[in-house]
Amino acid sequence: MSRPQVVLRFVQAVGLLLLSLFAATRSSALRSSPQLDVDIGPLGMEPHSVFARSVETSEQEAARRACEEKVRAARQEPEMPGTPSLDLNREEILFETKAEPVLFVRAPQYKDSEPVNDQVQIYRKWLTDVNHPGGVLAQLKDHFTLMPRDGRDVVLKEGYLYADDPETARSLVREVTAQQLFGHDRIWIQRGEQTFHAERKNGKYFFTDGPNKGDLVHLLLFDRIGSGEPSGEVLQRDLRSLRYRLHFTRMQVQHLSEQHIVALLQYGNRWVPSLLKSEGAHLDLECEIADAATEKQVNIERQTNERRQRVVQILRKSMLAEIVEGLPFDEPRHEFGMQFDGRLRANFRHAYFTGKRHYDFTSDTYDVYDAAGRPLVPQVCVDFITDTFERAAGTWYRPRGQPPGKTQGTFDFGTEIDKPWLRRAPDFVRYAEQHSELFNVLDVSDDDQVPLGQRDSLISYLAGHTRDYQPGDVMIIRGHTPWDPRTMHYHSFFVYESDPLSGIPIALVGNAGRPSLRVWQTESHRTPERAIHHRLRPSIEWLETIFKDQLAQVDDVPMTLTPRGVVD
């Protein structure tokens, strides 16, 4: 047999071995629901290139073979049941409800071994059987506040604020508070792989550590809550923290055991077979199966994704600062039949630069500074976008006690007197189109424009266009509004975070009254007839240039999904 034939047979044998290794996939909805963008080859190669293995070094071949053996062994571990019901509803739940987008190895349950009183049994059945669980929780909140043990027994399952249907999920986050579940002096909240602590003051719980230190505790779906020292089985796996370390874009789970996850991780067009090790909620990459060419491409994608993540983290810090400060929307309190949106900012600037503490518009008086001496700069929705970029670059109004004026950072869009047209969404889109070095602009075709109120269609659209809408992107929506059904109105906001499994955006940040972090349901309920018209993606190179002095300080810890001082 000739040498080329020997090589060919060897490559074919390896390819067939790997095909058999990853052919067995789980039948749960978690595996089948994502609409993958490419055909997945067993090595994460491009379609039809399964046998196009590049030449490997002996070290690469040994590492690949070792990982194949580890994956084979992990597949022999007892498979956990996962959460089929949650998997079916995951995208809808994250569309409508604030949640840490974790993966569960099994669904939390009521513990039958722990006796509960008859009243709790009635309340559990009531909550499970009704069509509107929010109404039940609203009626029981006073009882739970007086009897928090009943609240825990009814609401929590093995300590988790868990639901796998959209209606109950919304209701839990909207209606349940920590003080309805506990009367202890101190409690802890596990959110993903992080554990935070809170103390009870005047009947309510406040965080004592973490990014929300000092704030009232607001619970997210899938939080695990308890008192004393955390104990018992940890059922969640933190996918967001893993993504911040590995810089993949999406995950598809192939085999789930208590100790490991066999998964496909997406980097660009490639899906790479990967073995993840579990230590409680924390996940680490144990190994991945990739030939030399795939490994090279994956490293390039990782580096690009890491660069984007770092600059988006800096943008997020500015977004959160604006939320904490509660910058007012640029709309007068009273308009007397006329629209004066956008007029307050000029009055603020005049008062600010002339050293005044207040300014008047029509019949109302407005403060120039808040109680902490921070400038209360009025914003229309596009101001939130431009202010975020400028503020992240170090350009912002100085606080009370310093000479009035803006600090000069590394970037600004020009003075508001020179470029007042940047305060209109369509003009800002044109600006982005004219400055391709700053933004990549995606114009959504008429056929793809889905009204926000058409929930199922919008979720399907977002799930099918996950690469088009990533954290840090600016979304421009347009359509009729309930307060003005005759005129098409624009609105703009940032994509703040996405789900590592489905890839859809799950958190949005903008100013539509006050800066806030929202889920899609909030925006769609507010203006159901608007649709996405444009997406503006800031250039990594541009942001790295203007953020160059900050990049070294950026960590790989996910930003909070509960900004300080705001509930929306």
GIKA-V208750 format. One line per field, one symbol per residue. ss: DSSP state (h for helix, s for strand, l for the rest). phi: phi as a letter, one per 20 degrees, with the letter a starting at -180 (. if undefined). psi: psi as a letter, one per 40 degrees, with the letter a starting at -180 (. if undefined). Layout:
ss=???
phi=???
psi=???
This chain:
ss=llhhhhhhhhhhhhhhhhhhhhhlllllhhhhlllllllllllllllllllllllllhhhhhhhhhhhhhhhhhhlllsllslhhhhhhhhhhhhhllslllsslslllllllllllhhhhhhhhhhhhlllhhhhhhhhhhhhhhlhhhhhhhhlsllslllllhhhhhhhhhhllhhhlllllssssssllssssssssllssssllllllllsllllsllssslllllllllsslhhhhhhhhlllssssssssllssssssssllssssssssssllssssssssllhhhhhhhhhhhhhhhhhhhhhhhhhhhhhhhhhhllssllllllllllllllhhhhhhhhhhllllssssllsssslslllllslllslhhhhhhhhhhhhlllssllllllllssllllllllllllhhhhlhhhhhhhhhhllllsssssllhhhllslllhhhhhhhhhhlllllllllssssssssllsssssssssssssssllllllsssssssllssssslhhhhhhhllllsssssssslhhhhhhhllllhhhlllllllllllllll
phi=.fggffffffffffffffgffdffdfeffgeeffefecfeefdmefgmdgeefefdfffffffffffgfffffffefgeffmcgffffdgfffffdcfbffeddfbffcfeffdfcffffgffgfgffefecfffffffeffffffcffffffeeedlneecbdcgffggffffdedffedbcffccccecmeeddcbceclncdcfdbnfdgneffdedgmfdcacmegbnfeeeceefffffeemedbccedbccfdbcebddecmedddfcddddcmfeccfeabdbffffgfffffffffffffgfffgffggfgffffgfmgffebffcdlndedgneffffgfffffemeebbdbldddceecefenefeefceffggffffffffendafffgndggqefeeebbeoffffcfffedgfffffgffecffdcdddeefgfefdgffegffffffffecffeccgnfddddbrfcgebfededebcaeeebcefeenffcbccadcqbgbeceggfffffcfefcfdbcddffffffffedgfdffefddegffdcgfmbcb
psi=hidddddddddddddddddddedhiieidddddhgidihhieefiiiefdefhihiidddddddddddddddddeeihhieagdddddeddddddehhihgihhdihiihhdehiiiddddddddddddidgdddddddeddddddgddddddddihfehghieiddddddddddhideedieidiiihhhbeihiiiihhfeihhheiaefheihhhiiieihiaiahhiihheihgddddddddfidiihhdhhiddihhihhhhbehhhhihhhhgbehiihdiihhidddddddddddddddddddddddddddddddddefhiighidhefeihfheddddddddddeefieiiihbeihiidiadeehhghihiddddddddddddeehihiiheihhihihaeiieiieddgdeeehdddddddddegeedihhhhhiddehhhdegdddddddddefdeegiheihhhiiaiidegeeihiiiiiihdiihdcdeihehihahfdihihiidddddddgeeiihdihhhihddddddeedeeddehifhiiiegihehh.
